[in-house]
């Protein structure tokens, strides 16, 4: 992970992982190039696209550097392989469907420079389609409940809030969105980067949870703003997405939970997962019903392979209890107590 081939000209490498996203990049790269090149090198890492992405980049974005991967490694391993070739002190993982705003990098860089205990940060993430609304994938910083369900300042489950400046304070969070994740290179290397076995979904939460357990901070810096389309690879409700989210969430819990919580949390999660599966069945959504069952089966098959990482995480944990991890169920708060907004929790 330490080998580099991209010349370091700035402190930040903005790295966009692309797979057949030519038109997305054609639409959103102009803002990234325009508002990033003062402080960052803009790099596209290509996961063996077949849609002419590289040819388009060469013709229309000559200042953008490229890393060409030999196959589609998915989000997690694709970034691992790409960032091994980047030597910048700060790495910023950016989705191809993100539009950035003027001056977006400076607040992130300034905060990281002034706070050496911060491993990673994110901008405020708003919807590219409705720019006064938070975006589902990260909003103003992410949290977890006791059973591994993620939620954000500005988004709980399907309820997404309007941005009225209510979450504009810099805030310690449990996870920063992978749609626009800035991470210190030394923390990326020491933590092992993303878990390539996840392929896609939940890998940034797993990374951030590992870093928090090891005493490093994760923050949202809302003075930086980016706009995300979302669902650029798989739409909400896609059975493949359901499978990856359920499987990877279970693997993430297994890797990172304290020993004292592991068995009770996983027992409860089994019940909740089967409730979710039968809710799909009750609405005749057979593909997603099967996706949940397949995810649990695959988790059990893969779990033994994650024992070494769990042991390593436990050994390196210095924060046994994290304030950014709710010690109750967000499902209960949302459905039973009617708390739909983060400010109500």
RODO-2510 file (C-alpha; in nm, 4 decimals, decimal comma):
residues 345
     n   res          X          Y          Z
     1     x     0,0000     0,0000     0,0000
     2     x     0,3002     0,2286     0,0241
     3     x     0,4139     0,2279    -0,3410
     4     x     0,3358     0,5454    -0,5345
     5     x     0,3516     0,6404    -0,8997
     6     x     0,1430     0,9611    -0,9198
     7     x     0,3649     1,2663    -0,8744
     8     x     0,2626     1,4732    -0,5710
     9     x     0,2096     1,8370    -0,6727
    10     x    -0,0418     1,9386    -0,4040
    11     x    -0,1318     1,8332    -0,0514
    12     x    -0,4590     1,6707    -0,1592
    13     x    -0,5344     1,4013    -0,4131
    14     x    -0,9014     1,4088    -0,5174
    15     x    -0,9498     1,0558    -0,6485
    16     x    -1,2636     0,9605    -0,8397
    17     x    -1,3168     0,5889    -0,8907
    18     x    -1,4894     0,5308    -1,2224
    19     x    -1,6543     0,2339    -1,3851
    20     x    -1,8407     0,3109    -1,7063
    21     x    -1,9305     0,6558    -1,5788
    22     x    -1,8309     0,8607    -1,8818
    23     x    -2,1443     1,0739    -1,8903
    24     x    -2,1435     1,1264    -1,5124
    25     x    -1,7864     1,2531    -1,5313
    26     x    -1,8647     1,4688    -1,8336
    27     x    -2,1375     1,6352    -1,6248
    28     x    -1,9658     1,6681    -1,2869
    29     x    -1,5901     1,6750    -1,3469
    30     x    -1,5941     2,0393    -1,4648
    31     x    -1,6889     2,1617    -1,1153
    32     x    -1,4333     1,9317    -0,9519
    33     x    -1,1533     2,0518    -1,1791
    34     x    -1,2526     2,4170    -1,1558
    35     x    -1,2877     2,4302    -0,7777
    36     x    -1,0164     2,1816    -0,6748
    37     x    -0,7052     2,2382    -0,8808
    38     x    -0,5785     2,5251    -0,6643
    39     x    -0,5215     2,2821    -0,3757
    40     x    -0,5472     1,9321    -0,5232
    41     x    -0,4476     1,7000    -0,8010
    42     x    -0,7628     1,5562    -0,9601
    43     x    -0,7171     1,1888    -1,0453
    44     x    -0,9575     0,9396    -1,2020
    45     x    -0,8955     0,5747    -1,1158
    46     x    -1,0632     0,3652    -1,3815
    47     x    -1,2017     0,0195    -1,2941
    48     x    -1,1555    -0,1228    -1,6476
    49     x    -1,4359     0,0778    -1,8089
    50     x    -1,5611    -0,0213    -2,1514
    51     x    -1,7628     0,2927    -2,2314
    52     x    -1,4807     0,5126    -2,3599
    53     x    -1,4269     0,6891    -2,0260
    54     x    -1,0479     0,7106    -2,0650
    55     x    -1,0688     0,8398    -2,4205
    56     x    -1,3181     1,1075    -2,3112
    57     x    -1,0904     1,2137    -2,0238
    58     x    -0,7890     1,2450    -2,2506
    59     x    -0,9830     1,4550    -2,5005
    60     x    -1,1881     1,6768    -2,2676
    61     x    -0,9993     1,6877    -1,9356
    62     x    -0,6274     1,6911    -2,0192
    63     x    -0,5239     1,8139    -1,6707
    64     x    -0,6895     1,5175    -1,4963
    65     x    -0,4453     1,2393    -1,4139
    66     x    -0,5519     0,8757    -1,4549
    67     x    -0,4808     0,5437    -1,2890
    68     x    -0,5851     0,2493    -1,5041
    69     x    -0,6841    -0,0704    -1,3211
    70     x    -0,6885    -0,4020    -1,5066
    71     x    -1,0367    -0,5117    -1,3973
    72     x    -1,3422    -0,3937    -1,2025
    73     x    -1,2341    -0,4355    -0,8408
    74     x    -1,5441    -0,2711    -0,6973
    75     x    -1,5470     0,0376    -0,4780
    76     x    -1,3403    -0,0878    -0,1861
    77     x    -1,0561    -0,2757    -0,3545
    78     x    -1,0577    -0,0349    -0,6470
    79     x    -0,9741     0,2490    -0,4105
    80     x    -0,7165     0,0383    -0,2249
    81     x    -0,5297    -0,0310    -0,5483
    82     x    -0,5603     0,3234    -0,6774
    83     x    -0,4552     0,4978    -0,3579
    84     x    -0,1495     0,2725    -0,3287
    85     x    -0,0231     0,4716    -0,6268
    86     x    -0,0884     0,8125    -0,4686
    87     x     0,1575     0,9833    -0,2333
    88     x    -0,0329     1,2931    -0,1229
    89     x    -0,0663     1,3649     0,2534
    90     x    -0,4451     1,3858     0,2162
    91     x    -0,6615     1,1529     0,0088
    92     x    -1,0126     1,2564    -0,0900
    93     x    -1,2359     0,9795    -0,2220
    94     x    -1,5025     1,1414    -0,4390
    95     x    -1,7931     0,9782    -0,6206
    96     x    -1,8259     1,0517    -0,9910
    97     x    -2,1790     1,1898    -0,9384
    98     x    -2,0736     1,4710    -0,7045
    99     x    -2,0802     1,8413    -0,7910
   100     x    -1,8585     2,0540    -0,5679
   101     x    -1,8814     2,4206    -0,4724
   102     x    -1,6280     2,7010    -0,4868
   103     x    -1,3766     2,6848    -0,2019
   104     x    -1,4956     2,3433    -0,0873
   105     x    -1,1510     2,2022    -0,0106
   106     x    -1,0076     2,4791     0,2055
   107     x    -1,2298     2,4266     0,5159
   108     x    -1,1542     2,0523     0,5077
   109     x    -0,7803     2,1045     0,4698
   110     x    -0,7652     2,3787     0,7326
   111     x    -0,9466     2,1691     0,9904
   112     x    -0,7279     1,8638     0,9253
   113     x    -0,4123     2,0757     0,9439
   114     x    -0,5202     2,2336     1,2729
   115     x    -0,6430     1,9093     1,4338
   116     x    -0,3861     1,6336     1,4001
   117     x    -0,6053     1,3895     1,5948
   118     x    -0,8607     1,3937     1,3103
   119     x    -0,8169     1,1002     1,0712
   120     x    -1,0981     1,1800     0,8286
   121     x    -1,3655     1,4348     0,7488
   122     x    -1,6467     1,5088     0,5060
   123     x    -1,8255     1,8140     0,3680
   124     x    -2,1939     1,8813     0,4149
   125     x    -2,3575     1,6651     0,1489
   126     x    -2,6672     1,8040    -0,0173
   127     x    -2,8848     1,6660    -0,2951
   128     x    -2,7731     1,7632    -0,6445
   129     x    -3,1346     1,7457    -0,7633
   130     x    -3,2819     1,9496    -0,4731
   131     x    -3,0014     2,1655    -0,3447
   132     x    -3,1792     2,2777    -0,0280
   133     x    -3,2206     1,9163     0,0874
   134     x    -2,9659     1,6919     0,2569
   135     x    -2,8475     1,3908     0,0588
   136     x    -2,9232     1,0395     0,1794
   137     x    -2,5691     0,9011     0,1638
   138     x    -2,4035     1,1232     0,4223
   139     x    -2,5920     1,4476     0,4948
   140     x    -2,4032     1,6301     0,7716
   141     x    -2,2153     1,3334     0,9194
   142     x    -2,2941     0,9745     1,0104
   143     x    -2,3742     0,7798     1,3279
   144     x    -2,4686     0,4218     1,4207
   145     x    -2,7177     0,2764     1,6616
   146     x    -2,6449    -0,0191     1,8917
   147     x    -2,7430    -0,2718     1,6239
   148     x    -2,5427    -0,1271     1,3356
   149     x    -2,8101     0,0806     1,1608
   150     x    -2,6553     0,3963     1,0131
   151     x    -2,8200     0,7373     1,0251
   152     x    -2,7057     1,0953     0,9744
   153     x    -2,7504     1,4511     1,0871
   154     x    -3,0163     1,5332     0,8330
   155     x    -3,1329     1,1805     0,7407
   156     x    -3,2874     0,8960     0,9396
   157     x    -3,3929     0,5988     0,7270
   158     x    -3,6015     0,7403     0,4388
   159     x    -3,6719     1,0776     0,6019
   160     x    -3,4359     1,3389     0,4585
   161     x    -3,4440     1,6892     0,6073
   162     x    -3,4324     2,0285     0,4406
   163     x    -3,1055     2,2100     0,5058
   164     x    -3,1878     2,5200     0,7070
   165     x    -2,8429     2,5525     0,8612
   166     x    -2,9488     2,3424     1,1607
   167     x    -2,6417     2,1176     1,1319
   168     x    -2,3795     2,3736     1,0306
   169     x    -2,1588     2,3248     1,3350
   170     x    -1,8414     2,1167     1,2987
   171     x    -1,9282     1,7862     1,4621
   172     x    -1,7519     1,4690     1,5649
   173     x    -1,9250     1,1757     1,3933
   174     x    -1,8755     0,8009     1,3760
   175     x    -1,8443     0,7858     0,9982
   176     x    -1,7895     1,0146     0,7045
   177     x    -1,9575     0,9414     0,3743
   178     x    -1,7653     0,7554     0,1068
   179     x    -1,9215     0,9902    -0,1490
   180     x    -1,6760     1,2616    -0,0355
   181     x    -1,4334     1,1224     0,2215
   182     x    -1,1099     1,3050     0,3040
   183     x    -0,8640     1,0895     0,4972
   184     x    -0,5106     1,1448     0,6167
   185     x    -0,2813     0,9179     0,4152
   186     x    -0,0948     0,7922     0,7233
   187     x    -0,4262     0,6867     0,8817
   188     x    -0,5345     0,5200     0,5586
   189     x    -0,2145     0,3147     0,5559
   190     x    -0,2070     0,2310     0,9274
   191     x    -0,5715     0,1150     0,9244
   192     x    -0,5295    -0,0979     0,6119
   193     x    -0,7661     0,1102     0,3992
   194     x    -1,1047    -0,0215     0,2902
   195     x    -1,1926    -0,3890     0,3254
   196     x    -1,1869    -0,5147    -0,0320
   197     x    -1,4008    -0,8157     0,0576
   198     x    -1,6977    -0,5814     0,1030
   199     x    -1,6816    -0,4961    -0,2719
   200     x    -1,9217    -0,2026    -0,2210
   201     x    -2,1427    -0,0522     0,0546
   202     x    -2,0616    -0,0046     0,4258
   203     x    -1,6855    -0,0090     0,3633
   204     x    -1,6368     0,3555     0,4629
   205     x    -1,8343     0,3038     0,7859
   206     x    -1,6173     0,0034     0,8667
   207     x    -1,3004     0,2082     0,8029
   208     x    -1,4185     0,5020     1,0144
   209     x    -1,5324     0,2761     1,3000
   210     x    -1,1886     0,1124     1,3048
   211     x    -1,0229     0,4540     1,3185
   212     x    -1,2550     0,5724     1,5991
   213     x    -1,1850     0,2580     1,8007
   214     x    -0,8137     0,3390     1,7708
   215     x    -0,8597     0,6853     1,9167
   216     x    -0,8736     0,8867     1,5959
   217     x    -1,1496     1,1416     1,5311
   218     x    -1,3916     1,1644     1,2360
   219     x    -1,5660     1,4969     1,1726
   220     x    -1,8115     1,6722     0,9448
   221     x    -1,7037     2,0216     0,8350
   222     x    -2,0256     2,1786     0,6971
   223     x    -1,8455     2,4953     0,5852
   224     x    -1,7500     2,2750     0,2896
   225     x    -2,0453     2,1854     0,0664
   226     x    -2,0858     1,9214    -0,2053
   227     x    -2,3899     1,8036    -0,4007
   228     x    -2,4473     1,4325    -0,4627
   229     x    -2,6829     1,2715    -0,7134
   230     x    -2,6840     0,9384    -0,5269
   231     x    -2,7818     0,5943    -0,6498
   232     x    -2,5385     0,6353    -0,9353
   233     x    -2,4437     0,2664    -0,9392
   234     x    -2,7371     0,0825    -0,7810
   235     x    -3,0788     0,2318    -0,7069
   236     x    -3,2439     0,2052    -0,3677
   237     x    -3,4438    -0,1170    -0,3594
   238     x    -3,2102    -0,2995    -0,5972
   239     x    -3,1713    -0,6571    -0,4627
   240     x    -2,7947    -0,6486    -0,5205
   241     x    -2,7742    -0,3349    -0,3067
   242     x    -2,9944    -0,4945    -0,0388
   243     x    -2,7693    -0,8013    -0,0334
   244     x    -2,4473    -0,6003    -0,0032
   245     x    -2,5877    -0,3669     0,2626
   246     x    -2,7166    -0,6491     0,4856
   247     x    -2,4119    -0,8767     0,4410
   248     x    -2,1546    -0,6027     0,4831
   249     x    -2,3317    -0,4518     0,7815
   250     x    -2,3133    -0,7870     0,9603
   251     x    -1,9460    -0,8285     0,8697
   252     x    -1,8764    -0,4751     0,9933
   253     x    -2,0463    -0,5476     1,3258
   254     x    -1,8482    -0,8676     1,3667
   255     x    -1,5208    -0,6886     1,2968
   256     x    -1,5748    -0,3919     1,5278
   257     x    -1,8100    -0,4727     1,8170
   258     x    -1,6628    -0,4995     2,1664
   259     x    -1,6557    -0,8569     2,2962
   260     x    -1,9063    -0,7688     2,5682
   261     x    -2,1688    -0,6746     2,3083
   262     x    -2,1023    -0,9157     2,0235
   263     x    -2,3396    -1,2014     2,1075
   264     x    -2,6344    -0,9938     2,2300
   265     x    -2,6163    -0,7523     1,9364
   266     x    -2,5855    -1,0282     1,6761
   267     x    -2,8778    -1,2215     1,8271
   268     x    -3,0979    -0,9129     1,8068
   269     x    -2,9782    -0,8378     1,4540
   270     x    -3,0763    -1,1881     1,3427
   271     x    -3,4316    -1,1217     1,4616
   272     x    -3,4426    -0,7775     1,2980
   273     x    -3,3049    -0,9118     0,9689
   274     x    -3,5706    -1,1821     0,9492
   275     x    -3,8380    -0,9219     1,0285
   276     x    -3,7052    -0,7141     0,7373
   277     x    -3,7031    -1,0203     0,5109
   278     x    -4,0617    -1,1100     0,5888
   279     x    -4,1675    -0,7484     0,5440
   280     x    -4,0364    -0,7782     0,1863
   281     x    -4,2233    -1,1076     0,1520
   282     x    -4,5468    -0,9538     0,2777
   283     x    -4,5303    -0,6955    -0,0023
   284     x    -4,4508    -0,9652    -0,2611
   285     x    -4,0980    -0,8256    -0,3058
   286     x    -3,9459    -1,1692    -0,3570
   287     x    -3,6058    -1,0519    -0,4944
   288     x    -3,5314    -0,8441    -0,1838
   289     x    -3,6687    -1,1167     0,0458
   290     x    -3,4197    -1,3588    -0,1082
   291     x    -3,1437    -1,0941    -0,0927
   292     x    -3,1722    -1,0658     0,2875
   293     x    -3,1673    -1,4430     0,3365
   294     x    -2,8715    -1,4741     0,0995
   295     x    -2,6885    -1,1983     0,2879
   296     x    -2,7234    -1,3796     0,6204
   297     x    -2,6095    -1,7067     0,4656
   298     x    -2,3097    -1,5396     0,3042
   299     x    -2,2197    -1,3629     0,6306
   300     x    -2,2053    -1,6966     0,8122
   301     x    -1,9900    -1,8434     0,5364
   302     x    -1,7465    -1,5499     0,5342
   303     x    -1,7284    -1,4829     0,9091
   304     x    -1,4355    -1,7211     0,9839
   305     x    -1,2209    -1,5306     0,7338
   306     x    -1,2664    -1,2129     0,9394
   307     x    -1,1407    -1,3530     1,2713
   308     x    -0,7855    -1,2136     1,2254
   309     x    -0,9198    -0,8629     1,1531
   310     x    -1,1514    -0,8783     1,4537
   311     x    -0,8634    -0,9811     1,6786
   312     x    -0,6456    -0,7012     1,5411
   313     x    -0,9225    -0,4458     1,5902
   314     x    -0,9801    -0,5551     1,9506
   315     x    -0,6082    -0,5384     2,0264
   316     x    -0,5780    -0,1861     1,8855
   317     x    -0,8972    -0,0502     2,0429
   318     x    -0,8461     0,2357     2,2868
   319     x    -1,2048     0,3686     2,2788
   320     x    -1,4266     0,0884     2,4071
   321     x    -1,7303     0,3171     2,4239
   322     x    -1,7974     0,5691     2,1469
   323     x    -2,0354     0,8627     2,2050
   324     x    -2,1192     0,8653     1,8330
   325     x    -2,2700     0,5178     1,8604
   326     x    -2,6203     0,5314     2,0060
   327     x    -2,6716     0,2859     2,2907
   328     x    -3,0250     0,1977     2,1795
   329     x    -3,2229     0,1181     1,8662
   330     x    -3,2844     0,3836     1,6006
   331     x    -3,5676     0,1595     1,4771
   332     x    -3,7387     0,1997     1,8153
   333     x    -3,6767     0,5746     1,8238
   334     x    -3,8070     0,6192     1,4689
   335     x    -4,1064     0,3833     1,4514
   336     x    -4,2202     0,3534     1,8137
   337     x    -4,1364     0,6983     1,9496
   338     x    -4,1910     0,8899     1,6257
   339     x    -3,8539     1,0651     1,6283
   340     x    -3,7959     1,1322     1,2587
   341     x    -3,5334     1,4082     1,2856
   342     x    -3,1779     1,3895     1,4207
   343     x    -3,2418     1,6954     1,6387
   344     x    -3,5168     1,5022     1,8190
   345     x    -3,2906     1,2164     1,9299
***
